[in-house]
Amino acid sequence: MLYLQVLLNGLALGGLYACIAAGFSLVWGVLNVINIMHGSLIVLGAYLAFFAHQVFGINPFLFAPVAGLVLFAIAYPLQKLVINPVMGRPVLITLTLTFGLNLFLDNLMLKFFQADFRKITFDPPLGVFNLGGLLVPVDRVMATATGLALVGALWLLLRNTQLGRAIIAVRMDSQAAALMGIDVTRTYALAFALGAFMAGAAGALLSGIFPISPVTSSVYLGKAFVICVLGGLGSIPGVLVGGFALGIIESFGTLVLGPELALTLAFLLLIALLMFRPSGLLGRRGFQ
Amino acid sequence: MSGRVVIGLLAAAAAALALGLAADNYVLRLATTVGMYAALTWSWNLIGGYAGYPSFATAAFFGLGAYAAGVLQTSGLPFGLAWPLAGLTVAVFAGLLGGAILHLRGHYFAIASLVVADVLREVTNVWTGVTGGGMGLSLPLLSLGGVNGQARFYFTAMLMMAALGLGISWLVERSRLGVALRCIEQNEDAAQVIGVDTRACKVAVFMLSGMLAGATGAVYASWVTYIDPTDVYDVLLSVKPIVMALIGGVGTLMGPLVGAVVFLGLEELFWRNVLEFHAGLLGLLVVALVLFLPGGLRDMGRYGLLRRLGRFLPWSRKIL
């Protein structure tokens, strides 16, 4: 019964975790850029949802797409102006650049929002589902359900729309895509902005469950790393597998080692997995 | 060594001597920090510059060295033994770590090296019996004749770390290892084909890099006399050496020194004037550096700054 409960705790976070990593994976896969700023974008989305709830009383789970749209609008010009000039440059350059952006955004949020943790309190409280002795908090179910819906929407977008096909074509071979008449630069910017959309939406979902603070951005970045490596890079099914895997690993890690070591366990797993299967559980081999 | 390098070194040595004799403690503290930054940048430059591997493990090496020296000294060892032992410990650790992750390339190597510091920080936090956990570790004070004596002593010690970094880099540049690393940086598969034992070379230089950063961390621990996990495993310790190397020129012999001096100057300026937002300004500095001067200060002479601006802003191309 205990193990079943722990498993359920993990599953209840899986959809949210998939949502956290989906944008990160998209940007990494398509632009070949590790967006160190992803954690900060998530936290920014969380603050948008927090203030929307505080000022207008909007439910953060419903607000998620709006937070995503705001970040989309910020990220599109950011990619065009700042990240596009370094596209195709060595890893060191792109990584250092997004690190700089991350420092800037984190410090900006620290200045405006302060470092103290804030939490949305629902009135009336959302309560808990009781499934024959197994307890699942309602807020987690809502976050994971919304997260799954958003990841599903991204998947449909990539598969069925012209933009999605263009993104996938650019990911496979940007030169051939350019020859087919795809505006590669614009596609890069749109993919980056879509990644930011997912980050903002994930942040809004987080704000309904966990206390938020600018200092937590690196935690979410770390989770996105682990999920991408666990599931394999650049595919939506991979993100889902990675998200649920991390949820379950953290849940059992908390049970065995205590909460402070749960993410460390995930990091150790990441290093071990990189040693033996760098392309992830579902990933293709031979992709750098 | 070319004549310019020799002149630069002589000037640096003269400046160091003058500082050690005459400077007040504030200037001495700045100079000690320059020594530390330069040593860390030379350490990073070995793996990141010569071999071209984007390592973010500097913080892990630095923190592990600081803690190794701290634990050894609290258990009674003199600093003269604890510092080299800490360097050796980190070298062994870097060897093991390198064996595990140096077959990764590009982003995967960067991420793997980035999370190592997080893992070590948490292990240090939890292992309270040895490390003092989150409470931190206080090191025994060395009796060195008052505040001024302390300042001069640690200035000399950090200077020696920087000199060690320069010496190792100089030797590596002139050795077969250096040639092999340059081959790896250019094209690793081709290097393998012509018979370079790439794995051994990468692990060897990773160990050198780890030893240098670890020993620097050990000196730092004695210098500040109190260390805690969030301080010595700070991710900025991994990023700053990269920024300094970018300023001075990645993969060059004297770049790290130039980068350290310029960077510390900027950092001090930010700290003084905008204390609350200094990390944000640091971030902007990094962004501007990568966009406008990716080859470091050398780029300033090669192209005019304006022309680079023109190339960057799409709409200005029509105007300029």
Interface residues (C-beta under 8 A of the other chain):
Chain A: W28 N32 I34 V82 P85 V86 R89 P90 V91 L92 I93 L95 T96 L97 F99 G100 L101 N102 L103 F104 L105 D106 N107 L108 K111 S218 G222 F225 V229 E260 L261 L263 T264 F267 L268 L270 I271 L274 M275 P278 Q288
Chain B: G48 G52 P54 A100 I101 L104 R105 G106 H107 Y108 A110 I111 A112 L114 V115 V116 D118 V119 E122 V123 N125 V126 V235 V239 I242 V243 L246 V250 E276 F277 H278 A279 G280 L282 G283 L284 L285 V286 V287 L289 V290 L291 P294 F312
